[in-house]
Amino acid sequence: MTVRLAMAAVAFASHAMCAAPALAHHGWSEYDSTKELTLTGRIESAGYEHPHGFVKLFVDGKAWIAVLAPPSRMENRGLPRADLVPGKTVTIVGYPNRSKPEEMRAERIVVDGRTIELR
């Protein structure tokens, strides 16, 4: 009986570990791809974590949250963590969130004169 219980616990734990990343990730349907935004502003803060990085950007007195690509993709495409520092001016092109007026999904970012495709 103990072996059966242990096997059931292992099976449950492995399923739970696989489900957690899936629950953390969201679909892109919450963004309106018919309304492209181009924002140029100053980075207030940035996160370089999974499942997606982010930049809090100030544009004309308004704070925006730009959802970026996963860190591995940003690194592979030439956007290291060191490029996303507070105070730096960047341009982000992307799509607005349908229900959060201060959030956008970034398609590309222009930093230090370089354009990095994120999708």
MODAGI-V254348 format. One record per residue. RES is the residue in one small letter. PHI is phi in whole degrees, 0 to 359 (* if undefined). NEAR is the number of other ideal C-beta (glycine too) atoms within 12 Angstrom. Layout:
RES;PHI;NEAR
RES;PHI;NEAR
This chain:
m;*;7
t;294;8
v;296;9
r;299;10
l;296;11
a;295;12
m;296;13
a;295;14
a;295;14
v;295;14
a;297;14
f;298;14
a;297;14
s;292;13
h;293;13
a;295;14
m;293;14
c;287;13
a;284;13
a;302;14
p;297;13
a;294;13
l;289;11
a;287;14
h;272;14
h;242;18
g;275;10
w;268;20
s;293;12
e;284;17
y;250;26
d;267;20
s;285;19
t;268;9
k;236;16
e;285;18
l;248;30
t;234;24
l;240;34
t;241;21
g;195;29
r;261;26
i;289;33
e;271;25
s;203;21
a;211;34
g;232;23
y;236;26
e;228;18
h;271;18
p;279;22
h;218;29
g;285;35
f;208;34
v;226;43
k;265;28
l;242;39
f;259;25
v;230;25
d;49;11
g;81;10
k;250;18
a;269;23
w;241;34
i;252;32
a;254;45
v;278;36
l;261;44
a;278;34
p;297;24
p;306;23
s;297;19
r;291;22
m;298;33
e;300;20
n;298;14
r;262;23
g;96;20
l;239;33
p;285;20
r;308;18
a;297;14
d;280;27
l;254;37
v;251;19
p;305;18
g;97;14
k;284;25
t;267;24
v;224;38
t;244;28
i;236;44
v;248;27
g;186;37
y;234;29
p;286;29
n;287;25
r;292;18
s;243;12
k;242;19
p;296;15
e;258;20
e;240;31
m;221;40
r;261;37
a;278;43
e;264;28
r;209;30
i;225;43
v;250;26
v;223;32
d;53;18
g;80;12
r;254;16
t;259;20
i;245;30
e;282;20
l;260;35
r;254;22
